[in-house]
Amino acid sequence: MNSHRMPRATCLAVVSALLVLGSMASSRADIPLRDDDGDGFQNCAEGCDLRVSTRGTDPRVFQGPSHQPAVVSAADRVALTWWQESAHEKALFLALFDAAGGPLLAETEIDEPESSGPAVAPAIVWNGIDLAIAWIRRFRVAFARFTPAGARIGEVVEIENPDSEETDAPSLVWGGSEYGLFWRNHFSDSTGLAPFLAFTRISAVGQPAGQVVRLSDIPTRGGIASVWTGREYVAAWSTGEGSDAEIFLTRVDGFGTKQGTDIRLTRAPGFSGAPALAWTGRALILVWEDRRDGFPRIYLARFAADGTRLTSDLRLSEPSSAAASPASVWTGSKMVASWEETRTDHVELELARLSTGGVRIATDLFLGDDDFASGSPSLTWTGSGPVLAWVDSRDLEPLGLFGGEVYLRRVLREDCDDTDSGTWPGANEVCDGRDNDCDGVVDEDCADARSGLCDSSSSRLSRFSPACQAETLRPKGQRGPNPCGCLRAPARLP
C-alpha cells in the first residue's frame, strides 16, 4: 500500500481535522501588496501569505489537512494543485491566481473520491496552451488536461499498470510536442514485485503515446524529479530511505527509449534523496537532501546533460540546522531553491537565490509563520519573480490539531522599507546608516559609518561622506580621481 506522508523534517502528521470555510476574496483582502515609495518593490513584510486551502478548519464538515502542493506558472496566471483528506477519502483540488496574486478560481475539487478512489500526489505542468496534471488515483497513475480557466478537457486517462496496482510519485514534464511521465511502479522480478522507475509518453491531446517502460535497473523509493533538456527527458530518483540510499539519473529520448545506463550522481556516505532537478539550457542543477554527517542537510551540484559531474557538492543549508524536502526552479539567469529548515523549536522554509556557480546573490529569506511549522515547498517562476506554495500549520495547530493548510506567496519583490526609495533587495549597500540592500544589516561594509569610510581595508569613501559630496559638486572638468562608492561583494557559500 502507498504511503503519502508529510516530509520527514516536519511535524505535520496526517490526522482528521475540523475545518472553517473561508472565501478566497476575504483571504485576498489581507494581502497589502503596495509599492508606496515607487521603487518597484512591494512591501511584503507582513500579511503577504495567501491561504489557499480553507476547508481544514470548517466546523461544518469533518475534513483533514492538506498535502503536497504543486505550483506552476501558466502565462498570466499561477495554477496550484494539492490533495486533501476528508473523513474517509483523499480528494484533489485546483486553484488559479492572477499575476498579482488575486484569485481567479477558488479551491475546486477536480477528482471526486466517491467515484474514483483516493486522489493524491499531484504533479502539474503548463505547455503554453493547457494545464496538465498527473496524480495517483485508485493506486494507478491518472492524467488530465485543463483549460487556463480550470475546466477539465475530456476524460481522465488512467495509465494501465502491467504488473500491479502499486504506483506512486508521478513526475510530469512537457517535451515540446508531448508529455513525458515518470513514476514509481511495482514490476515483477526474481524476488516478486519491487518498485522501479517507470515511464510513458502522453500525446498533446492527452492520450497514451507509448508503452509503459521499466527504466531503472535497481529499485527506487522516494521522490522523482524530471526535466526536458530539448533532446531528452531526464529523471533524478533515489534508491531508498536507508543509510545507503543514493540518487541516480536516467535519460530517455523523445521516442521513449532509455539512453545508456542509470548514472549514480551522489557518492557521499549516508542517505541521499529527495531530489529537485532544474535544466539551465546548458547544465542540470541537482538540489537534494544529504546526511553525510549524520544530520539532514541540503546540497547542490551541477551535471552535464549526460550526467557528467561538473562541480563538487556544495552545501546550501546551515551546518547547525536540520534541513529537508528541497524544491528548485530555474529563472533563465539564476537558481531559486527552497527547503524546510529547523530553527529553534519549529520548522520554517528557507529560500535562497543562487548563480549557476552556487554563489548566493542575495540574502536568504525565511518564510512562513515564526511560531508554526511550514513544509512541502513547491516553486515556480512567473517571469518577474518566484511563487512559493507550501503547507503551513498556523491554522490547525492553535486548535490542537496536526497538519496544515496550503499557502501561496509571491516572493523576492519585497521591500524592507517601503517609505524609502533608496532601499530594496539587491541594492548597493552604502555607508549612510540605512539597510540599503534589505539584508537585515546596516552598513555592513563600513568600518565607521560616521567617518564615511567604506571598510577598514580601503581608503575609498562613501558617496554620502562630506568629502565625497564636496567632490561631486565640483564642475566635471575640475574633479579629481573619484574616491567614492562602496560595493559589497556577493556572499559565497560556506
N, C-alpha and C positions, 0 to 999 in steps of 0.2 A: 504494500500500500504506500502511496506517496506521502511525503511529509512536507508541508508548506509552512515554514516557520519564519518568525522574525529573525533578523541577523543575530549572530552569537553574542555580539558586544552589547546588545541592548537588553533591557528588562521587559521588553514589550511582548508579553506572553499572550497566547490565544485564550480568551475567556469570553463568555457571553456577557453582554452589557445592556444597560437601559439607554435608549437613545433620545436627543432633543432636536426635532426637525427645525432647521433654520433656513431662511431663504438665501439664495446667492446674492440678491440685491442688498439685503441688510448686511451681509458679510462685506460686500464691496464698499459700503459706506464707511467702514472702519479703516480704509487704506488711504491715508492722505498723501498721494503721490503728487507733490508740488515741487516746482523749481522756483523758490521765492527770490533767489538772488540772480537768476538769469545766467548761470554759468553752465547750463546744460546737464547738471546733475541734480537729481531729486533728493529730497530729504526723506530718507527711509530709516532714520534712526529708531523710530517707534511705529508700530501699527502697520507694517508692510507685509506681514504674513497673512495670506488669504486661506482661510479654512475652506476646503473644497467638499469633503465628505461631511455631511451634517446629521447623519442618521444614528451615529454612535451613542448619542445621549438622549434619544427620544423616549420619554416615559410611556408613550402610547404604543410603541412597537418593541417587542423583545428581539433585539438585534445584537450584534457584536462589533468588534473593532475592524478597522480597515487594514489592508496589507498590500505590499508590493506595488507601489505606484510606478507607472512608466509614462514618461512625458516626451512629446516630440513637437518641434516647430513645424507648422503647416502654412506656408505663405504668410498671410497677415494674421494668423492666429496660432494659439497653442492648444494642443489636444492632450488630454490626460486620462489614462485608464488605470483601474485598480480593482481588486476584489475585496468583498466584504462578507463577513459572516452574518447569517441570520440564525433563527432558532435551531434549524435543522440542516440548512444547506449553506452553500457559498455562491454568491452571485457576482457578476461582472458589471462594472459601471464605466461610463464615459462622461467627460465634461469638456467644454470648449471655452476659450477665453480670447479676447481680442489682444492686440499688441500692447495695450495699456493695462492689461490685467482684468478688464471688465468681463463679466460672464456673458457668453453667447449661448451656451447650453448648460443648464444646471445638471447636477448629477443625475444621470439617466441609466437605468438598468438595461443592459444590452444583451444579456443572456439569462433567461429565466430558469432558475434551478428546478422548478417544479416539472418542467418538460425536458430539460437537458442534463440534469445531474449537476454535480459540483462544477463551478467555473472558477479557475484560479490561474495564477502565474502568467499574467498578460505581457506581451511584447507588442510595441506599436511602431509603425513607420509611416512616412509620407513619401509618395512617389512623384510629387509635383502636381497631381490631379486629385488623387483619392487618398484616404487613410486606409491602412490595413492593420488588423490586429490578429495575432495568433495567441492562443491560450490553451490550457488543459481543460477539456470538457469530457466528463464521464471517463476520465483517465485516458483519453485519446487527445491528440493534437487537433485543435479546431482553428479555422481560418475564416475571416470575413472582411469584406471591404465596406467602407463608409464614405459618404459624401463629406465635403468640408463642413456641412451643417450638422453632421452626426447621424444622418439617416442611413440605415443599412442598405447595401446594394446586393440584391439577390439573396440566396440562401447561405447558411453557414455550411462550410465544407469540412468534413471530418476526414483526417488522414488515416487510412487503414493501416493498422499495425500488423505486420506479417507474423509475429510470434506470440505477442501477449498484449495485455491492456495496461501495462506498466509504462507510463511515459511521464516526463517532467521537463522543466527548464527550457521552454521554447525560446529561440533567439531568431528574430526575423530581420532580413536586410533586403533592400531594393537594389537590384543589379543593373538598372538602366533600362531593361526591357521585360524583366520578370523578377519574381521574388526568390530568394534563397532562404530556406527554413532549416535550421539546426535544432535538435532537441536530444534529450537523453531517452533512449528506447531500450527495452529489455529484448535481447536476442538470445536464441538458443546457442550454447556452445557445449564443450565436452563436460562441463560441470552442471549444466542445466541452464536456466535463464540468468543472464547477467546484464547490467546496464552498460550500453555502449553509445558512442556518438552516432546519431542518425542524421540524414539529410534528404531533402527532396526539393524539387523546383515547383513553383506555382506560377501560372501564367498571369499576365497583367490584368486579365478579367476574372481572376480568382479561381481557376480550375487547375487541378494537378497536371503538371507538365513533364513529370518523370516518375521513376520508381523510387520507393523508399530504399535508401542505401545505408548499410552499416559502414561507417568510416573508420572508427578507431580500432586499433589492434588490442588495446587493453581497456578494461572497464573505466568508466568515467562517473564521477559524482560531483555534486556542487553545481555552481552556475556555469553558463556558457555565454561567451561574448563573441560577436561576429561583425565583420565589415566586408564591403566590396571594394577592391583596390582598383577597379577599372578593367581588370582582366580576370580576377579570381574572387571567389568567396573564401574568406579566411575566418577560422574559428579558433578561439583560445578556450581551453577547458582544463579541468583539474581531475586528477586520478582518484581523489578521495578526500576524507576528512581526518585521517590519522597523521601521525608524525612524519610519514614517508610520502605524503601527497605532494605532487609536483604539477606544474602547468605545462601543457603541450599545445602545439599549433598544428592545425590540419588545414590543407588547401584543397579547394575544389574548383575546377574550371567551369565555364559558363554552360557546359553540357551536363554537369553533374558528375563528372569523373574525378576521382581523387588524384591529386598530384603528389607523387613521391610518397614518403612515409611520414608518420607523426613525428614532429620535431619537439624535443624537450627544450623548453625555454628557461626554466628555473632549475638551479642546481645547489642552492644553499641547503644546509641541513635543516630539518624540521618542516613543518607544514607550509605549503604554498598553495593558495587557492583564491576563490572569489575574483576572477579576472575581469578587468574592464579594458576594452580594446578600442583604439582610435587609429584612423588612417589619415596621414597628413598630406597625401599626394606623392610622398617620397618614401615614407617610412611608417612602420607600425609603432605605436606607443602603447606599452602594456603597463597598467597600474594594477597592483594586486595586494592581497593580504599575505604577510610573511611572518613566520615565527622562528626565525633562525636563532634568536637569542632567548627563546623560551616564552616570549610575550608577543601578542599580535601587533604588528607594525604595518605601515603602508609603504610600498616601494614602487619605483618606476624604472623602466628600461626601454631602449629603442631597439627595433629589429628591422632588417630589410624585409621586403615583401615575401621573400622565400624563407624567412625565419633566421637568417644570418644575424648574429648579435652585432649591434653597432656601438653600444655603450655598456658600461658596467652598471650594476644595480645601484640605485640612488634612493635613499630613504627620504620620504616626504613627511611622515608624521613625527611628532616629538618623541625623543627616546624615553621619556619618563611616563608616557601615557599609552594605554592600550588603544588600538585603532583597528577598524574592520569595515567591511562592506563598501569598497570604493565604487565610485561612478566617475565617468570622464566624458568630455566632449571636445572635439577639435573645432576651433572657431574659424579656421582659414589662415591664421597667423600665430596663434598661441594655443596652449592647452589649459583647460579648466578641469580641475578634479575636486571631488568632494568625498568625504568619508565620515564614519562615526568615530568620535574620539572621546575617551573617558576623561572628564575634567571634574575634579573634586569628587562629588558623590553622585553624578549623573552623566549621561551621555549626550553630547552635543554634536552638531555637524560642523566640520571644518571645511572651508572652501579655499583652494589655492589656485593662483594664476601663474602659469609657467611658460617659459620659452621652450622651443623644441629641444634645447640642450639641458633642460631641467633647472634653469635659473628662475627663481621667484621674481616676478616682475612687479609685484605689489604685495602688500601685507595681507596675510591670510585673514579671512573673515570667519567668525563663529556665529552660526545661525541657529534658529530655534529659540525656545524659551529657556532662560537661565536656570529655572527651577525644575524642569521636567525633561524627560528623555526624548531624544529625537533619533530617528534611524531610517534605514532603507532609502537612501538618496537616489534620485534619478535626475539626469541633467539633459538639457537641450540648448542649442544656440539659435537665437532668433535673427541674427544679423547685426543687432545692436547691443546685445548682451545675453548672458545665460539666464535660463529659468531653471529653478530647482524645485522639485517635488519631493516630499518626504512624509514619513509617518511621525506624528507628534502626540505625546501622552498628556498634554496640558489640559485637555477637556475631560478625560476619563479618570486620570489619577486623583484629582481632588474629590471625585465621587467614590473613591475606594475601589475603583475598577482598573483592571490591567488592559493594556492595548493602547491604540491610538487612532486618531483621525488623520486623513490626508490633508497636507498643507501645500501651498504653492507660493513661490516668491520670485519676483524678478530681482536679480542681484547685479552688483557692480556699478549700477548707476546711482550710487549712494553718495550723499554729501554729508560730511560730519558737521558742517556749519553752513546751513542754508541761508544765513544772513550775510555771508562773506563771499563775494565772487572770486576772491583770491585763494580759496581753499577748495580742493576736490581730490578724489583718489587719483594718484599718479602725478600730481603737480610737483614742481621742483620745491624742495624744502629750502627756504632762505631764512636768514637769521633775523627774524622780526618779531619773535615772541608768540608766533601762531603755529598751529599744526597744519602747514600748507598741504601736505600730501595725505592727510587723514589716516596716518598710521598709528595714532594714539600717542605719539611722542612729539614734543615741541622742540624745535631747533636741535635735532639730534646730532648734526654735524658741526655745531658751534662750540668752541671751547669756552667762549664767553659772549653770549648774545649781546650784552650791553656794550662791549667793545667793538662789535661788528665783525670780529674775526670768524672766518668760516670754520676752521678747525685748528687744532694745536700744531699740525704739521704743515700748514700753509700760511703764506702771507697775504693770500687773497682776502678781499674784504666783501662783506655782504653789500648788495646793492642798496640796502637800507641804512648803511652806516653813513655818518656825516661826510667822511672823505669821498665816498662813492657818489653821494648826492651832489656834492660840490663839483666833482669831476664831470658828471653827466650834464650839468647845467652850463658848462663852458661851450663856446661855439665849436662845431665839429673840427675846424681846421686848427684849433688851439689845444685839442685834447691830447693828453699823453697816453701811454700804454694803459689799457683798461684793466684795473685790478679787481673788477667786480664780478660777482657771480659765484655761486657755490652749488654744484650739482651733487646730489647724493648718489653714490654708486649702488647698483642693484644688489640686494641681499642674495647670497648664494646658499644653496642647500648645505646643511652641515655634513 
